Amino acid sequence: MEGTLRKYAYLGRFFAGNEIKILLCILLLRYDFRIEPGTTLPEHLEFESSVNLPPYSKLQAEGAGRRLMW
């Protein structure tokens, strides 16, 4: 048997990808994301056509009686 099973290899890869998308949708619908109060807005990182926050910036998520901190 070779190392792969061709089109039958990794049967759960699409399921796993869809689960991650569902989790992201739930987080975006249930929580309000913003930069932590009292911090200055960091400079944006530009890469090709996207503009991103630096990975070290602190985010705060709040919603429906729950509070998350990153």
N, C-alpha and C positions, 0 to 999 in steps of 0.2 A: 504494500500500500504506500502510495506517495504521501508527501507531507500535507496535502490538502484534499478535500473532497469536492473540489471545483465549486459548482453553484450551491452545494449543500453545506459548505463550510460556514461556521459561525451563524447558526440559525437565529440566535437571539439578538443579533446586532441591531436589527430594525426595531425590535421591541424595546431594547435598552435606550436607543435614541429617542423613541417616542415617549418613554417614561420621563426622560430628562426634560423634554419639551413641555410635558404636562406639569411637572414640578415648577418649572420656570413660570408658566402661565398662572399657576395657583399663587405663587409668591407675588407676582405683579398685580394680581387682582385683589389680594387680601391686605397688602401692606403698602404704605406710603414711604418711598425711599427718598432720602435727602442727605446732604452733607451735615455732619454733626454741628450743632449750633456752637458759636464761639470760635470757629476755625475760619481762616481765610480761604477763599476759593483758590485751590492750587492751579498752576498753569496746566493747560491742556497739552496732551501729547498727540501729535499729529503723525499718522502713518498712512501713506497713500491717500485715500479719500475719507478715512474715518478719523474722528476726534474722540479721544478717550481721556478719562481721568487717570492720574497716576495710581498704580496699584497700592500705594501706601496711604492714600487718602481714607479718612474714616467716614463710614456711612452709618446712618441711623435709619431703622425701619420701624414704623409704628402703625398699628391698625387693629381695630376690633378688640380693644382691651389687652392686646399683646404688644410686647416691645422687644425688638431684637437689636443687638449692637454688634458691629463688626469692626 
